Amino acid sequence: MNTMNLKTLGHEFKETKSQKTFNNLYHRIKPGLSNYVYQIVKDRSTADDIFSMTMSIVYNKIDQYKPEYHISTWIYRIAYHEAIMYLRKKKREATTTFSVFDSYYDSDRGSEKVMFNAETNGDPIQDDFLTLEEREEEQEKAHQSILDAIDKLDPLYKDIVKDRLVLDLKYNEISKKHKLPLHTIKNRISRGKRILQSVLKNHRNI
């Protein structure tokens, strides 16, 4: 059984272009990434297609990956872009008005969704007069600032918080992955989210 983490797999695939390493990377990131895309497009078949397209891009453009960043950050940005392109095309075809992000940010993940909608000061983003493209640009910037903030967390929290908020793993899955008691995982995620929320609030106030 392969025990390498995503970052290691990303680095190895960039160096070797190994099909075996890519397959390991593919299957390791699939559960979290597929769910992430599904939360945006709200259609399982479409989410699967976008996931496949994303990993095809990863395979063909791995040389563009910069190893100083976590591989999941790069892959999730590609998936995000592909999902937004799909929604734009769908909007043009249907000629209807909708918010790209409503379905995703209205998910039922309770308090955790605040980490991904960047409404960290309790006030909604004032976008009533923004175009769809402008709203998308604002949300993409907010999304990237969150990923960057997670990557800068103390190592004690970073990987565990990313597993929960980015990869959408369950607490017991994270506990098994890091070989830590469940209560420790929950405490670190809770603490990490508070730190992350504070960092994002300060960033918005700069």
C-alpha positions as CSV (number, residue, x, y, z in Angstrom):
1,M,0.0,0.0,0.0
2,N,1.4,3.4,-0.9
3,T,1.9,5.6,2.1
4,M,3.4,8.7,0.5
5,N,1.5,11.9,1.1
6,L,0.1,14.2,-1.7
7,K,3.0,16.6,-1.6
8,T,5.6,13.8,-1.9
9,L,3.6,12.2,-4.8
10,G,3.4,15.6,-6.5
11,H,7.2,16.1,-6.3
12,E,7.9,12.6,-7.4
13,F,5.6,12.8,-10.4
14,K,7.1,16.1,-11.5
15,E,10.6,14.5,-11.4
16,T,9.9,11.1,-12.9
17,K,6.7,11.5,-15.0
18,S,6.0,8.0,-13.7
19,Q,2.6,6.5,-14.6
20,K,2.5,4.6,-11.4
21,T,3.1,7.8,-9.3
22,F,0.4,9.6,-11.3
23,N,-2.0,6.8,-10.6
24,N,-1.3,7.0,-6.9
25,L,-1.7,10.8,-7.0
26,Y,-4.9,10.4,-8.9
27,H,-6.5,8.0,-6.5
28,R,-5.2,9.8,-3.4
29,I,-6.7,13.2,-4.4
30,K,-9.9,11.9,-6.1
31,P,-12.3,11.7,-3.1
32,G,-11.7,15.2,-1.8
33,L,-11.4,16.9,-5.3
34,S,-14.4,15.2,-6.7
35,N,-16.5,16.3,-3.8
36,Y,-15.1,19.8,-4.1
37,V,-16.1,20.1,-7.7
38,Y,-19.5,18.6,-7.1
39,Q,-20.2,21.2,-4.4
40,I,-19.6,23.8,-7.2
41,V,-21.5,22.3,-10.1
42,K,-24.1,20.3,-8.2
43,D,-24.1,17.5,-10.7
44,R,-22.2,14.2,-10.0
45,S,-21.7,13.3,-13.7
46,T,-20.4,16.8,-14.5
47,A,-18.1,16.7,-11.4
48,D,-16.6,13.4,-12.6
49,D,-16.0,14.8,-16.0
50,I,-14.3,17.9,-14.6
51,F,-12.2,15.8,-12.2
52,S,-11.0,13.7,-15.2
53,M,-10.3,16.9,-17.2
54,T,-8.4,18.4,-14.3
55,M,-6.2,15.3,-13.8
56,S,-5.5,15.2,-17.6
57,I,-4.3,18.8,-17.3
58,V,-2.2,17.8,-14.3
59,Y,-0.6,15.0,-16.3
60,N,0.2,17.1,-19.3
61,K,1.3,20.2,-17.5
62,I,3.1,18.9,-14.5
63,D,6.2,20.9,-15.5
64,Q,4.2,24.0,-14.6
65,Y,3.8,22.9,-11.0
66,K,6.1,24.8,-8.6
67,P,7.2,22.4,-5.9
68,E,7.4,25.2,-3.3
69,Y,3.6,25.1,-3.2
70,H,1.6,22.1,-2.1
71,I,0.5,20.0,-5.0
72,S,-3.2,20.0,-3.8
73,T,-3.2,23.8,-4.0
74,W,-2.2,23.7,-7.7
75,I,-4.6,20.9,-8.6
76,Y,-7.5,22.5,-6.8
77,R,-6.9,25.8,-8.6
78,I,-7.1,23.9,-11.9
79,A,-10.3,22.2,-10.9
80,Y,-11.8,25.4,-9.7
81,H,-11.0,27.0,-13.1
82,E,-12.5,24.1,-15.0
83,A,-15.7,24.2,-12.9
84,I,-16.1,28.0,-13.4
85,M,-15.6,27.6,-17.2
86,Y,-18.3,25.0,-17.2
87,L,-20.7,27.2,-15.3
88,R,-20.0,30.2,-17.6
89,K,-20.7,28.0,-20.6
90,K,-23.9,26.7,-18.9
91,K,-25.0,30.3,-18.2
92,R,-24.4,31.3,-21.8
93,E,-26.4,28.4,-23.1
94,A,-29.3,28.8,-20.7
95,T,-29.1,32.6,-20.7
96,T,-30.3,32.7,-17.1
97,T,-28.9,34.6,-14.2
98,F,-27.5,32.8,-11.3
99,S,-24.7,33.1,-8.8
100,V,-21.7,30.8,-9.5
101,F,-21.0,30.3,-5.8
102,D,-24.4,30.1,-4.1
103,S,-24.7,26.3,-4.4
104,Y,-21.3,25.8,-3.1
105,Y,-21.2,28.3,-0.2
106,D,-24.7,27.2,0.9
107,S,-23.5,23.7,1.7
108,D,-24.4,22.1,4.9
109,R,-21.0,22.0,6.5
110,G,-22.1,24.3,9.3
111,S,-19.5,26.6,10.8
112,E,-16.7,25.3,8.5
113,K,-18.2,26.9,5.4
114,V,-17.1,30.3,6.7
115,M,-13.5,29.2,5.9
116,F,-14.3,28.9,2.2
117,N,-16.7,31.8,1.6
118,A,-14.2,34.3,3.1
119,E,-17.0,36.1,4.9
120,T,-14.8,36.1,8.0
121,N,-16.0,39.4,9.4
122,G,-19.6,38.3,9.5
123,D,-20.6,40.6,6.7
124,P,-21.5,39.3,3.2
125,I,-19.5,40.5,0.3
126,Q,-21.2,43.4,-1.3
127,D,-21.5,42.3,-4.9
128,D,-24.9,43.5,-5.9
129,F,-23.5,45.7,-8.6
130,L,-20.7,43.4,-9.8
131,T,-20.8,41.5,-13.0
132,L,-20.6,37.7,-13.0
133,E,-17.0,37.8,-14.1
134,E,-16.2,40.4,-11.3
135,R,-17.8,38.2,-8.7
136,E,-15.9,35.2,-9.9
137,E,-12.7,37.1,-9.8
138,E,-13.4,38.3,-6.2
139,Q,-14.3,34.8,-5.1
140,E,-11.2,33.3,-6.8
141,K,-9.0,35.7,-5.0
142,A,-10.7,34.9,-1.7
143,H,-10.4,31.2,-2.3
144,Q,-6.7,31.5,-3.1
145,S,-6.0,33.7,0.0
146,I,-7.6,30.9,2.1
147,L,-5.4,28.2,0.5
148,D,-2.3,30.4,1.0
149,A,-3.3,31.0,4.6
150,I,-3.7,27.3,5.3
151,D,-0.3,26.6,3.8
152,K,1.2,29.2,6.3
153,L,-0.3,27.6,9.4
154,D,1.9,26.0,12.0
155,P,2.8,22.4,10.9
156,L,0.9,21.2,14.0
157,Y,-2.3,22.4,12.3
158,K,-1.6,22.8,8.6
159,D,-2.0,19.3,7.1
160,I,-4.9,18.4,9.4
161,V,-6.8,21.6,8.6
162,K,-6.2,21.1,4.9
163,D,-7.4,17.5,5.2
164,R,-10.6,18.7,6.7
165,L,-11.3,22.0,4.8
166,V,-9.7,21.3,1.4
167,L,-9.8,17.5,1.0
168,D,-13.1,17.2,2.9
169,L,-11.9,14.2,4.9
170,K,-13.9,13.0,7.9
171,Y,-12.5,13.3,11.4
172,N,-12.0,9.5,11.7
173,E,-10.2,9.4,8.3
174,I,-7.9,12.2,9.4
175,S,-7.3,10.4,12.7
176,K,-6.2,7.3,10.9
177,K,-4.1,9.1,8.4
178,H,-2.1,11.0,11.0
179,K,-2.2,8.2,13.6
180,L,-3.5,10.6,16.3
181,P,-6.5,10.2,18.7
182,L,-9.8,11.5,17.4
183,H,-10.1,14.1,20.2
184,T,-6.6,15.4,19.3
185,I,-7.6,15.8,15.7
186,K,-10.8,17.6,16.6
187,N,-9.0,20.0,19.0
188,R,-6.3,20.8,16.4
189,I,-8.8,21.4,13.6
190,S,-10.9,23.6,15.9
191,R,-7.8,25.6,17.0
192,G,-6.4,25.7,13.4
193,K,-9.7,27.1,12.1
194,R,-9.7,29.9,14.8
195,I,-6.2,30.8,13.8
196,L,-7.1,30.8,10.1
197,Q,-10.2,32.9,10.6
198,S,-8.2,35.4,12.6
199,V,-5.5,35.6,9.9
200,L,-8.2,36.1,7.2
201,K,-9.9,38.8,9.2
202,N,-6.6,40.7,9.6
203,H,-5.9,40.3,5.9
204,R,-9.2,41.8,4.9
205,N,-8.5,44.7,7.3
206,I,-5.2,45.6,5.8
